[in-house]
Amino acid sequence: MTYEEYLDEVTTLIVEKYGVDDAAAIKIVVAAQDKDYFVAHDDNAAMRTLDRAHADARTLYQASPLAKAQRRK
């Protein structure tokens, strides 16, 4: 998949797996982009797999303020 499709997939998985609304999921992915999390994915197409998207969605959500707030409840 293309880099853009990969980012869309990660965003969609965050919404579907963690019940986050679209705007919040986009914010998580954009913040990761700003921190250069996806640079290697852009350079290496082999990293843009569905399995990797699931792992990245989990990693990014778990590191997000939303997940941290949920754990405090």
Beta strands, then each sheet from edge to edge (+ up, - down):
end
